[in-house]
Amino acid sequence: MDMEFVEEHEWICRGLHHLRVRIRGLDTKVKIDGSLKQWTEGKGKECTVSNESTIQVKDSSIETRVAKHLLTFSNLKELWLGTRTAVKK
């Protein structure tokens, strides 16, 4: 599945409890585990970085984009992205 397509089109299956999907670009164990970790911890949001001035930084990594999208599925409890299954408590 292509993440650009996912972000442009609304999914009507909001009641999912289990999802097994592969995402283009989420192609290494490190990236998959990073996305699963963000999803299980409920992360995937924009952050603010301050130095001399406040700068809005949007993490546009594939891991964060996937986690952010999957966090919109409030019933989702079990997720497989290619290497292992993560379970949200």
Secondary structure, 3 states (H helix, E strand, C coil): CCHHHHHHCCCCCCCCCEEECCCCCCCCHHHHHHHHHHHHHCCCCCEEEECCCEEEECCCCHHHHHHHHHCCCCCCCEEECCCCEEECC
